[in-house]
Amino acid sequence: METIQGTLSATGRSFGIVVSRFNSIVTGRLLEGAMDCLLRHDADEKAITVVYCPGSF
């Protein structure tokens, strides 16, 4: 049996996160979770761009 495993390293990569301003109670927590996950996997905070947009759908 062949097993293939990837690594969960965010080192050297860039990330973009789009966050809706609608229902900020929920979307704010989702942003916190996404940031926490990226930082725990060695992403550089300067390599993360967060964009806020209007909308509910």
C-alpha distance matrix in Angstrom:
0.0 3.8 6.5 10.0 13.1 16.6 19.8 22.6 25.4 28.4 30.1 32.0 31.6 34.4 34.4 36.8 37.4 39.9 41.7 44.1 47.5 47.8 47.0 46.6 46.1 42.6 41.8 42.9 40.5 37.7 38.7 38.8 35.2 34.0 35.9 34.7 31.0 31.6 33.6 31.2 28.6 31.1 32.8 36.3 38.8 40.8 37.8 37.9 40.4 41.6 43.6 45.6 46.6 48.7 47.6 46.3 44.2
3.8 0.0 3.8 6.6 10.0 13.4 16.6 19.7 22.2 25.1 26.8 28.5 28.1 30.9 31.2 33.7 34.6 37.1 39.2 41.8 45.1 45.7 45.1 44.5 44.2 40.8 39.7 40.8 38.5 35.5 36.3 36.5 33.0 31.5 33.3 32.2 28.5 28.8 30.9 28.6 25.8 28.1 29.6 33.1 35.7 37.5 34.5 34.7 37.3 38.6 40.7 42.9 43.9 46.3 45.4 44.3 42.2
6.5 3.8 0.0 3.8 6.6 10.2 13.3 16.2 18.9 21.9 23.7 25.7 25.3 28.1 28.2 30.8 31.5 34.2 36.1 38.7 42.0 42.6 41.9 41.2 40.8 37.5 36.4 37.3 35.0 32.1 32.9 32.9 29.4 28.0 29.7 28.6 24.9 25.2 27.2 24.9 22.2 24.7 26.3 29.8 32.3 34.3 31.4 31.6 34.2 35.4 37.6 39.8 41.0 43.4 42.6 41.6 39.7
10.0 6.6 3.8 0.0 3.8 6.8 10.2 13.2 15.8 18.6 20.4 22.1 21.7 24.5 24.7 27.3 28.3 31.0 33.1 35.9 39.2 40.1 39.6 38.8 38.6 35.3 34.0 34.8 32.7 29.8 30.2 30.4 27.1 25.3 26.9 26.1 22.4 22.3 24.5 22.5 19.5 21.8 23.1 26.5 29.1 30.9 27.9 28.2 30.8 32.2 34.4 36.7 38.0 40.5 39.9 39.1 37.2
13.1 10.0 6.6 3.8 0.0 3.8 6.8 9.7 12.3 15.4 17.3 19.4 19.1 21.9 22.0 24.8 25.7 28.6 30.5 33.5 36.7 37.6 37.0 36.0 35.7 32.6 31.2 31.8 29.6 26.8 27.1 27.1 23.9 22.2 23.5 22.5 18.9 18.9 20.9 18.8 15.8 18.2 19.7 23.2 25.8 27.8 25.0 25.2 28.0 29.3 31.7 34.1 35.6 38.2 37.8 37.1 35.5
16.6 13.4 10.2 6.8 3.8 0.0 3.8 6.7 9.0 11.8 13.8 15.8 15.3 18.1 18.4 21.3 22.4 25.5 27.6 30.7 33.9 35.1 34.7 33.5 33.5 30.5 28.8 29.2 27.4 24.5 24.4 24.5 21.5 19.4 20.6 19.9 16.3 15.8 17.9 16.2 12.9 15.1 16.3 19.7 22.3 24.1 21.3 21.6 24.4 25.9 28.4 30.9 32.6 35.4 35.2 34.7 33.4
19.8 16.6 13.3 10.2 6.8 3.8 0.0 3.8 5.6 8.9 10.6 13.2 13.2 16.2 16.7 19.9 21.0 24.4 26.4 29.7 32.6 34.1 33.6 32.0 32.0 29.3 27.5 27.5 25.7 23.1 22.6 22.3 19.6 17.6 18.1 17.3 13.9 13.1 14.7 13.0 9.6 11.6 13.1 16.6 19.3 21.3 18.7 19.2 22.4 24.0 26.9 29.4 31.5 34.5 34.6 34.3 33.3
22.6 19.7 16.2 13.2 9.7 6.7 3.8 0.0 3.8 6.5 9.2 12.1 11.6 14.1 14.1 17.1 17.9 21.3 23.1 26.4 29.2 30.8 30.2 28.4 28.4 25.8 24.0 23.8 22.0 19.5 18.9 18.6 15.9 13.9 14.4 13.6 10.1 9.5 11.2 9.6 6.3 8.9 10.3 14.0 16.2 18.6 16.2 16.2 19.4 20.8 23.8 26.2 28.4 31.3 31.6 31.3 30.6
25.4 22.2 18.9 15.8 12.3 9.0 5.6 3.8 0.0 3.8 5.5 8.7 9.0 11.9 12.6 16.1 17.5 21.1 23.1 26.7 29.2 31.2 30.9 28.8 29.1 26.8 24.6 24.1 22.7 20.4 19.1 18.7 16.6 14.3 14.0 13.4 10.6 8.8 9.8 9.0 5.2 6.2 7.6 11.0 13.8 15.8 13.5 14.3 17.8 19.7 22.9 25.6 28.1 31.3 32.0 32.2 31.6
28.4 25.1 21.9 18.6 15.4 11.8 8.9 6.5 3.8 0.0 3.8 6.4 5.8 8.2 9.0 12.6 14.3 18.0 20.2 23.9 26.3 28.6 28.6 26.4 27.0 24.9 22.4 21.8 20.9 18.6 16.8 16.7 15.2 12.4 11.6 12.1 9.7 6.7 8.2 8.9 5.5 5.5 4.7 8.0 10.7 12.4 9.9 10.6 14.1 16.2 19.4 22.3 24.9 28.2 29.2 29.7 29.3
30.1 26.8 23.7 20.4 17.3 13.8 10.6 9.2 5.5 3.8 0.0 3.8 5.6 8.7 10.8 14.5 16.7 20.5 22.7 26.5 28.7 31.3 31.4 29.0 29.7 27.9 25.2 24.3 23.6 21.6 19.4 19.1 18.1 15.4 14.0 14.4 12.7 9.5 9.6 10.6 7.6 5.4 5.2 7.0 10.5 11.6 9.5 11.5 15.1 17.8 21.1 24.3 27.0 30.6 31.9 32.6 32.4
32.0 28.5 25.7 22.1 19.4 15.8 13.2 12.1 8.7 6.4 3.8 0.0 3.8 7.0 10.1 13.8 16.6 20.2 22.9 26.6 28.8 31.6 32.2 29.8 31.0 29.2 26.3 25.5 25.3 23.1 20.6 20.9 20.3 17.2 15.7 16.8 15.4 11.8 12.2 13.9 11.1 8.8 7.3 7.7 11.0 10.8 8.3 11.1 14.2 17.4 20.4 23.9 26.5 30.1 31.7 32.8 32.4
31.6 28.1 25.3 21.7 19.1 15.3 13.2 11.6 9.0 5.8 5.6 3.8 0.0 3.8 6.7 10.4 13.4 16.8 19.7 23.4 25.9 28.5 29.2 27.1 28.5 26.5 23.4 23.0 23.1 20.5 18.2 19.0 18.3 14.8 13.9 15.6 13.9 10.3 11.8 13.8 11.0 9.7 7.1 8.2 10.6 10.5 7.0 8.9 11.6 14.7 17.4 20.9 23.3 26.9 28.2 29.3 28.8
34.4 30.9 28.1 24.5 21.9 18.1 16.2 14.1 11.9 8.2 8.7 7.0 3.8 0.0 3.8 7.0 10.4 13.7 16.7 20.3 22.6 25.4 26.5 24.3 26.1 24.3 21.0 20.6 21.2 18.7 16.0 17.3 17.1 13.6 12.5 15.1 13.9 10.3 12.0 14.8 12.7 11.5 8.0 8.3 9.4 8.7 4.8 6.0 8.1 11.3 13.8 17.4 19.7 23.4 25.0 26.4 26.0
34.4 31.2 28.2 24.7 22.0 18.4 16.7 14.1 12.6 9.0 10.8 10.1 6.7 3.8 0.0 3.8 6.7 10.1 13.1 16.7 19.2 21.8 22.8 20.8 22.5 20.7 17.3 17.2 17.8 15.1 12.6 14.3 14.2 10.5 10.0 13.0 11.9 8.8 11.2 14.0 12.4 12.2 8.6 9.5 9.4 9.6 6.2 4.8 6.2 8.6 11.0 14.3 16.6 20.2 21.6 22.8 22.5
36.8 33.7 30.8 27.3 24.8 21.3 19.9 17.1 16.1 12.6 14.5 13.8 10.4 7.0 3.8 0.0 3.8 6.6 9.9 13.3 15.9 18.5 19.9 18.1 20.3 18.5 14.9 15.2 16.4 13.7 11.1 13.7 14.0 10.4 10.5 14.0 13.4 10.9 13.4 16.3 15.3 15.4 11.8 12.3 11.1 11.0 8.4 5.8 4.7 5.9 7.5 10.8 12.9 16.5 18.0 19.4 19.2
37.4 34.6 31.5 28.3 25.7 22.4 21.0 17.9 17.5 14.3 16.7 16.6 13.4 10.4 6.7 3.8 0.0 3.8 6.4 10.0 12.7 15.2 16.2 14.5 16.6 14.7 11.1 11.6 12.9 10.2 7.8 10.9 11.3 8.2 8.9 12.5 12.3 10.8 13.3 16.1 15.8 16.4 13.2 13.9 12.1 12.8 11.0 7.5 6.2 4.8 6.2 8.5 10.7 14.0 15.2 16.3 16.5
39.9 37.1 34.2 31.0 28.6 25.5 24.4 21.3 21.1 18.0 20.5 20.2 16.8 13.7 10.1 6.6 3.8 0.0 3.8 6.8 9.7 12.1 13.8 12.5 15.2 13.5 9.8 11.1 13.1 10.5 8.7 12.4 13.2 10.7 11.8 15.3 15.4 14.4 16.9 19.5 19.4 20.2 17.0 17.5 15.4 15.8 14.2 10.8 8.5 5.9 4.8 5.9 7.1 10.3 11.5 12.9 13.1
41.7 39.2 36.1 33.1 30.5 27.6 26.4 23.1 23.1 20.2 22.7 22.9 19.7 16.7 13.1 9.9 6.4 3.8 0.0 3.8 6.4 8.8 10.1 8.7 11.5 10.1 6.4 7.8 10.4 8.5 7.1 10.7 12.1 10.6 11.8 15.0 15.7 15.5 17.6 20.1 20.6 21.6 18.7 19.2 16.6 17.5 16.5 12.8 10.7 7.2 6.1 4.8 6.2 8.5 9.7 10.7 11.9
44.1 41.8 38.7 35.9 33.5 30.7 29.7 26.4 26.7 23.9 26.5 26.6 23.4 20.3 16.7 13.3 10.0 6.8 3.8 0.0 3.8 5.3 7.5 7.3 10.5 9.5 6.5 8.8 11.6 10.3 9.8 13.3 14.7 13.8 15.3 18.2 19.0 19.1 21.2 23.5 24.2 25.3 22.4 23.0 20.2 21.0 20.2 16.5 14.1 10.6 8.5 5.7 5.0 5.6 6.2 7.2 9.2
47.5 45.1 42.0 39.2 36.7 33.9 32.6 29.2 29.2 26.3 28.7 28.8 25.9 22.6 19.2 15.9 12.7 9.7 6.4 3.8 0.0 3.8 6.3 5.5 9.3 9.7 7.4 8.6 12.0 11.9 11.2 14.1 16.2 15.9 16.8 19.6 21.0 21.2 22.7 25.2 26.3 27.1 24.3 24.4 21.3 22.0 21.8 18.2 15.7 11.9 9.9 6.2 5.8 5.2 6.9 8.3 11.3
47.8 45.7 42.6 40.1 37.6 35.1 34.1 30.8 31.2 28.6 31.3 31.6 28.5 25.4 21.8 18.5 15.2 12.1 8.8 5.3 3.8 0.0 3.8 5.6 8.7 8.8 7.7 9.9 12.7 12.6 13.1 15.8 17.4 17.5 19.0 21.4 22.6 23.3 25.1 27.1 28.3 29.6 26.9 27.4 24.4 25.4 25.0 21.3 18.9 15.2 13.2 9.7 8.4 6.2 5.8 5.6 9.2
47.0 45.1 41.9 39.6 37.0 34.7 33.6 30.2 30.9 28.6 31.4 32.2 29.2 26.5 22.8 19.9 16.2 13.8 10.1 7.5 6.3 3.8 0.0 3.8 5.4 5.8 6.3 8.4 10.4 11.0 12.3 14.4 15.9 16.7 18.4 20.2 21.5 22.8 24.4 26.1 27.6 29.1 26.9 27.6 24.7 26.2 25.9 22.1 20.3 16.6 15.3 12.1 11.6 10.0 9.2 7.8 11.1
46.6 44.5 41.2 38.8 36.0 33.5 32.0 28.4 28.8 26.4 29.0 29.8 27.1 24.3 20.8 18.1 14.5 12.5 8.7 7.3 5.5 5.6 3.8 0.0 3.8 5.3 4.8 5.2 8.1 9.3 9.8 11.5 13.6 14.6 15.6 17.5 19.3 20.4 21.6 23.5 25.2 26.4 24.2 24.7 21.5 23.1 23.2 19.5 17.8 14.1 13.4 10.4 11.1 10.5 11.0 10.5 13.7
46.1 44.2 40.8 38.6 35.7 33.5 32.0 28.4 29.1 27.0 29.7 31.0 28.5 26.1 22.5 20.3 16.6 15.2 11.5 10.5 9.3 8.7 5.4 3.8 0.0 3.8 5.9 5.6 6.7 9.0 10.4 11.1 12.9 14.8 15.9 17.0 18.9 20.6 21.6 22.9 25.1 26.6 24.9 25.6 22.6 24.7 24.9 21.2 20.1 16.6 16.5 13.8 14.7 14.2 14.2 13.0 15.9
42.6 40.8 37.5 35.3 32.6 30.5 29.3 25.8 26.8 24.9 27.9 29.2 26.5 24.3 20.7 18.5 14.7 13.5 10.1 9.5 9.7 8.8 5.8 5.3 3.8 0.0 3.8 5.5 5.4 6.4 8.8 10.1 10.9 12.5 14.5 15.5 16.8 18.7 20.2 21.3 23.1 25.0 23.3 24.6 21.9 24.1 23.8 20.0 19.2 15.8 15.8 13.6 14.3 14.0 13.4 11.7 13.9
41.8 39.7 36.4 34.0 31.2 28.8 27.5 24.0 24.6 22.4 25.2 26.3 23.4 21.0 17.3 14.9 11.1 9.8 6.4 6.5 7.4 7.7 6.3 4.8 5.9 3.8 0.0 3.8 5.4 4.9 6.1 8.6 9.8 10.4 12.2 14.1 15.2 16.5 18.2 19.8 21.3 22.9 20.8 21.8 19.1 20.9 20.5 16.7 15.6 12.1 12.1 10.0 11.1 11.6 11.6 10.7 12.8
42.9 40.8 37.3 34.8 31.8 29.2 27.5 23.8 24.1 21.8 24.3 25.5 23.0 20.6 17.2 15.2 11.6 11.1 7.8 8.8 8.6 9.9 8.4 5.2 5.6 5.5 3.8 0.0 3.8 5.4 5.1 6.3 8.7 9.9 10.6 12.3 14.3 15.5 16.5 18.3 20.2 21.4 19.5 20.1 17.1 19.1 19.3 15.6 14.9 11.5 12.2 10.5 12.5 13.5 14.3 14.0 16.3
40.5 38.5 35.0 32.7 29.6 27.4 25.7 22.0 22.7 20.9 23.6 25.3 23.1 21.2 17.8 16.4 12.9 13.1 10.4 11.6 12.0 12.7 10.4 8.1 6.7 5.4 5.4 3.8 0.0 3.8 5.4 5.0 6.2 8.6 9.9 10.4 12.3 14.3 15.3 16.4 18.5 20.3 18.9 20.1 17.5 20.1 20.1 16.6 16.6 13.7 15.0 13.8 15.7 16.7 17.0 16.0 17.9
37.7 35.5 32.1 29.8 26.8 24.5 23.1 19.5 20.4 18.6 21.6 23.1 20.5 18.7 15.1 13.7 10.2 10.5 8.5 10.3 11.9 12.6 11.0 9.3 9.0 6.4 4.9 5.4 3.8 0.0 3.8 5.4 5.1 6.2 8.6 9.8 10.6 12.4 14.3 15.4 16.8 18.8 17.2 18.8 16.6 19.1 18.4 14.8 14.8 12.1 13.4 12.7 14.4 15.8 15.8 14.8 16.0
38.7 36.3 32.9 30.2 27.1 24.4 22.6 18.9 19.1 16.8 19.4 20.6 18.2 16.0 12.6 11.1 7.8 8.7 7.1 9.8 11.2 13.1 12.3 9.8 10.4 8.8 6.1 5.1 5.4 3.8 0.0 3.8 5.4 5.1 6.1 8.4 9.9 10.6 12.1 14.1 15.5 16.8 14.7 15.8 13.2 15.5 15.1 11.5 11.4 8.7 10.6 10.5 13.0 15.1 15.9 15.9 17.2
38.8 36.5 32.9 30.4 27.1 24.5 22.3 18.6 18.7 16.7 19.1 20.9 19.0 17.3 14.3 13.7 10.9 12.4 10.7 13.3 14.1 15.8 14.4 11.5 11.1 10.1 8.6 6.3 5.0 5.4 3.8 0.0 3.8 5.5 5.2 6.0 8.6 10.0 10.5 12.1 14.3 15.6 14.2 15.2 12.7 15.6 15.8 12.5 13.3 11.2 13.6 13.6 16.5 18.4 19.3 19.1 20.6
35.2 33.0 29.4 27.1 23.9 21.5 19.6 15.9 16.6 15.2 18.1 20.3 18.3 17.1 14.2 14.0 11.3 13.2 12.1 14.7 16.2 17.4 15.9 13.6 12.9 10.9 9.8 8.7 6.2 5.1 5.4 3.8 0.0 3.8 5.5 5.1 6.1 8.7 9.9 10.5 12.5 14.6 13.7 15.6 13.9 17.0 16.5 13.5 14.8 13.1 15.5 15.8 18.2 20.2 20.5 19.8 20.8
34.0 31.5 28.0 25.3 22.2 19.4 17.6 13.9 14.3 12.4 15.4 17.2 14.8 13.6 10.5 10.4 8.2 10.7 10.6 13.8 15.9 17.5 16.7 14.6 14.8 12.5 10.4 9.9 8.6 6.2 5.1 5.5 3.8 0.0 3.8 5.5 5.2 6.3 8.6 10.0 10.9 12.8 11.2 13.3 11.8 14.6 13.5 10.4 11.8 10.6 13.2 14.2 16.7 19.1 19.7 19.4 19.9
35.9 33.3 29.7 26.9 23.5 20.6 18.1 14.4 14.0 11.6 14.0 15.7 13.9 12.5 10.0 10.5 8.9 11.8 11.8 15.3 16.8 19.0 18.4 15.6 15.9 14.5 12.2 10.6 9.9 8.6 6.1 5.2 5.5 3.8 0.0 3.8 5.4 5.2 6.1 8.5 10.0 10.8 9.1 10.4 8.4 11.6 11.2 8.4 10.3 9.6 13.0 14.4 17.4 20.2 21.4 21.6 22.5
34.7 32.2 28.6 26.1 22.5 19.9 17.3 13.6 13.4 12.1 14.4 16.8 15.6 15.1 13.0 14.0 12.5 15.3 15.0 18.2 19.6 21.4 20.2 17.5 17.0 15.5 14.1 12.3 10.4 9.8 8.4 6.0 5.1 5.5 3.8 0.0 3.8 5.6 5.3 6.0 8.6 10.1 9.7 11.5 10.3 13.9 13.8 11.6 14.0 13.4 16.7 17.9 20.9 23.3 24.3 24.1 25.0
31.0 28.5 24.9 22.4 18.9 16.3 13.9 10.1 10.6 9.7 12.7 15.4 13.9 13.9 11.9 13.4 12.3 15.4 15.7 19.0 21.0 22.6 21.5 19.3 18.9 16.8 15.2 14.3 12.3 10.6 9.9 8.6 6.1 5.2 5.4 3.8 0.0 3.8 5.6 5.2 6.4 9.0 8.9 11.8 11.5 14.9 13.8 11.9 14.5 14.4 17.6 19.1 21.7 24.3 24.8 24.5 24.8
31.6 28.8 25.2 22.3 18.9 15.8 13.1 9.5 8.8 6.7 9.5 11.8 10.3 10.3 8.8 10.9 10.8 14.4 15.5 19.1 21.2 23.3 22.8 20.4 20.6 18.7 16.5 15.5 14.3 12.4 10.6 10.0 8.7 6.3 5.2 5.6 3.8 0.0 3.8 5.5 5.2 6.6 5.4 8.3 8.5 11.6 10.2 8.7 11.8 12.6 16.0 18.1 21.0 24.0 24.9 25.1 25.3
33.6 30.9 27.2 24.5 20.9 17.9 14.7 11.2 9.8 8.2 9.6 12.2 11.8 12.0 11.2 13.4 13.3 16.9 17.6 21.2 22.7 25.1 24.4 21.6 21.6 20.2 18.2 16.5 15.3 14.3 12.1 10.5 9.9 8.6 6.1 5.3 5.6 3.8 0.0 3.8 5.3 5.2 5.0 6.9 7.0 10.7 10.4 9.6 13.0 13.9 17.6 19.7 22.9 25.9 27.2 27.5 28.1
31.2 28.6 24.9 22.5 18.8 16.2 13.0 9.6 9.0 8.9 10.6 13.9 13.8 14.8 14.0 16.3 16.1 19.5 20.1 23.5 25.2 27.1 26.1 23.5 22.9 21.3 19.8 18.3 16.4 15.4 14.1 12.1 10.5 10.0 8.5 6.0 5.2 5.5 3.8 0.0 3.8 5.5 7.4 10.0 10.7 14.3 13.9 13.2 16.6 17.3 20.8 22.7 25.7 28.5 29.5 29.4 29.8
28.6 25.8 22.2 19.5 15.8 12.9 9.6 6.3 5.2 5.5 7.6 11.1 11.0 12.7 12.4 15.3 15.8 19.4 20.6 24.2 26.3 28.3 27.6 25.2 25.1 23.1 21.3 20.2 18.5 16.8 15.5 14.3 12.5 10.9 10.0 8.6 6.4 5.2 5.3 3.8 0.0 3.8 5.9 9.3 11.1 14.1 12.8 12.7 16.2 17.5 21.0 23.3 26.1 29.1 30.0 30.0 30.0
31.1 28.1 24.7 21.8 18.2 15.1 11.6 8.9 6.2 5.5 5.4 8.8 9.7 11.5 12.2 15.4 16.4 20.2 21.6 25.3 27.1 29.6 29.1 26.4 26.6 25.0 22.9 21.4 20.3 18.8 16.8 15.6 14.6 12.8 10.8 10.1 9.0 6.6 5.2 5.5 3.8 0.0 3.8 6.4 9.0 11.6 10.8 11.6 15.4 17.3 20.9 23.5 26.6 29.9 31.1 31.5 31.8
32.8 29.6 26.3 23.1 19.7 16.3 13.1 10.3 7.6 4.7 5.2 7.3 7.1 8.0 8.6 11.8 13.2 17.0 18.7 22.4 24.3 26.9 26.9 24.2 24.9 23.3 20.8 19.5 18.9 17.2 14.7 14.2 13.7 11.2 9.1 9.7 8.9 5.4 5.0 7.4 5.9 3.8 0.0 3.8 6.2 8.5 7.1 7.9 11.7 13.8 17.4 20.3 23.3 26.7 28.2 28.9 29.1
36.3 33.1 29.8 26.5 23.2 19.7 16.6 14.0 11.0 8.0 7.0 7.7 8.2 8.3 9.5 12.3 13.9 17.5 19.2 23.0 24.4 27.4 27.6 24.7 25.6 24.6 21.8 20.1 20.1 18.8 15.8 15.2 15.6 13.3 10.4 11.5 11.8 8.3 6.9 10.0 9.3 6.4 3.8 0.0 3.8 5.3 5.3 7.1 10.7 13.3 16.9 19.9 23.2 26.7 28.7 29.8 30.3
38.8 35.7 32.3 29.1 25.8 22.3 19.3 16.2 13.8 10.7 10.5 11.0 10.6 9.4 9.4 11.1 12.1 15.4 16.6 20.2 21.3 24.4 24.7 21.5 22.6 21.9 19.1 17.1 17.5 16.6 13.2 12.7 13.9 11.8 8.4 10.3 11.5 8.5 7.0 10.7 11.1 9.0 6.2 3.8 0.0 3.8 5.3 5.5 8.6 10.6 14.3 17.0 20.5 23.9 26.0 27.3 28.2
40.8 37.5 34.3 30.9 27.8 24.1 21.3 18.6 15.8 12.4 11.6 10.8 10.5 8.7 9.6 11.0 12.8 15.8 17.5 21.0 22.0 25.4 26.2 23.1 24.7 24.1 20.9 19.1 20.1 19.1 15.5 15.6 17.0 14.6 11.6 13.9 14.9 11.6 10.7 14.3 14.1 11.6 8.5 5.3 3.8 0.0 3.8 5.5 7.7 10.6 13.8 16.9 20.3 23.9 26.4 28.1 28.9
37.8 34.5 31.4 27.9 25.0 21.3 18.7 16.2 13.5 9.9 9.5 8.3 7.0 4.8 6.2 8.4 11.0 14.2 16.5 20.2 21.8 25.0 25.9 23.2 24.9 23.8 20.5 19.3 20.1 18.4 15.1 15.8 16.5 13.5 11.2 13.8 13.8 10.2 10.4 13.9 12.8 10.8 7.1 5.3 5.3 3.8 0.0 3.8 6.6 10.0 13.1 16.5 19.6 23.3 25.4 27.0 27.3
37.9 34.7 31.6 28.2 25.2 21.6 19.2 16.2 14.3 10.6 11.5 11.1 8.9 6.0 4.8 5.8 7.5 10.8 12.8 16.5 18.2 21.3 22.1 19.5 21.2 20.0 16.7 15.6 16.6 14.8 11.5 12.5 13.5 10.4 8.4 11.6 11.9 8.7 9.6 13.2 12.7 11.6 7.9 7.1 5.5 5.5 3.8 0.0 3.8 6.5 9.9 13.2 16.3 19.9 21.9 23.3 23.8
40.4 37.3 34.2 30.8 28.0 24.4 22.4 19.4 17.8 14.1 15.1 14.2 11.6 8.1 6.2 4.7 6.2 8.5 10.7 14.1 15.7 18.9 20.3 17.8 20.1 19.2 15.6 14.9 16.6 14.8 11.4 13.3 14.8 11.8 10.3 14.0 14.5 11.8 13.0 16.6 16.2 15.4 11.7 10.7 8.6 7.7 6.6 3.8 0.0 3.8 6.5 10.1 13.1 16.8 19.1 21.0 21.6
41.6 38.6 35.4 32.2 29.3 25.9 24.0 20.8 19.7 16.2 17.8 17.4 14.7 11.3 8.6 5.9 4.8 5.9 7.2 10.6 11.9 15.2 16.6 14.1 16.6 15.8 12.1 11.5 13.7 12.1 8.7 11.2 13.1 10.6 9.6 13.4 14.4 12.6 13.9 17.3 17.5 17.3 13.8 13.3 10.6 10.6 10.0 6.5 3.8 0.0 3.8 6.7 10.0 13.5 15.8 17.6 18.6
43.6 40.7 37.6 34.4 31.7 28.4 26.9 23.8 22.9 19.4 21.1 20.4 17.4 13.8 11.0 7.5 6.2 4.8 6.1 8.5 9.9 13.2 15.3 13.4 16.5 15.8 12.1 12.2 15.0 13.4 10.6 13.6 15.5 13.2 13.0 16.7 17.6 16.0 17.6 20.8 21.0 20.9 17.4 16.9 14.3 13.8 13.1 9.9 6.5 3.8 0.0 3.8 6.5 10.3 12.8 15.2 16.2
45.6 42.9 39.8 36.7 34.1 30.9 29.4 26.2 25.6 22.3 24.3 23.9 20.9 17.4 14.3 10.8 8.5 5.9 4.8 5.7 6.2 9.7 12.1 10.4 13.8 13.6 10.0 10.5 13.8 12.7 10.5 13.6 15.8 14.2 14.4 17.9 19.1 18.1 19.7 22.7 23.3 23.5 20.3 19.9 17.0 16.9 16.5 13.2 10.1 6.7 3.8 0.0 3.8 7.0 9.9 12.3 14.0
46.6 43.9 41.0 38.0 35.6 32.6 31.5 28.4 28.1 24.9 27.0 26.5 23.3 19.7 16.6 12.9 10.7 7.1 6.2 5.0 5.8 8.4 11.6 11.1 14.7 14.3 11.1 12.5 15.7 14.4 13.0 16.5 18.2 16.7 17.4 20.9 21.7 21.0 22.9 25.7 26.1 26.6 23.3 23.2 20.5 20.3 19.6 16.3 13.1 10.0 6.5 3.8 0.0 3.8 6.7 9.7 11.2
48.7 46.3 43.4 40.5 38.2 35.4 34.5 31.3 31.3 28.2 30.6 30.1 26.9 23.4 20.2 16.5 14.0 10.3 8.5 5.6 5.2 6.2 10.0 10.5 14.2 14.0 11.6 13.5 16.7 15.8 15.1 18.4 20.2 19.1 20.2 23.3 24.3 24.0 25.9 28.5 29.1 29.9 26.7 26.7 23.9 23.9 23.3 19.9 16.8 13.5 10.3 7.0 3.8 0.0 3.8 7.2 9.4
47.6 45.4 42.6 39.9 37.8 35.2 34.6 31.6 32.0 29.2 31.9 31.7 28.2 25.0 21.6 18.0 15.2 11.5 9.7 6.2 6.9 5.8 9.2 11.0 14.2 13.4 11.6 14.3 17.0 15.8 15.9 19.3 20.5 19.7 21.4 24.3 24.8 24.9 27.2 29.5 30.0 31.1 28.2 28.7 26.0 26.4 25.4 21.9 19.1 15.8 12.8 9.9 6.7 3.8 0.0 3.8 5.9
46.3 44.3 41.6 39.1 37.1 34.7 34.3 31.3 32.2 29.7 32.6 32.8 29.3 26.4 22.8 19.4 16.3 12.9 10.7 7.2 8.3 5.6 7.8 10.5 13.0 11.7 10.7 14.0 16.0 14.8 15.9 19.1 19.8 19.4 21.6 24.1 24.5 25.1 27.5 29.4 30.0 31.5 28.9 29.8 27.3 28.1 27.0 23.3 21.0 17.6 15.2 12.3 9.7 7.2 3.8 0.0 3.8
44.2 42.2 39.7 37.2 35.5 33.4 33.3 30.6 31.6 29.3 32.4 32.4 28.8 26.0 22.5 19.2 16.5 13.1 11.9 9.2 11.3 9.2 11.1 13.7 15.9 13.9 12.8 16.3 17.9 16.0 17.2 20.6 20.8 19.9 22.5 25.0 24.8 25.3 28.1 29.8 30.0 31.8 29.1 30.3 28.2 28.9 27.3 23.8 21.6 18.6 16.2 14.0 11.2 9.4 5.9 3.8 0.0
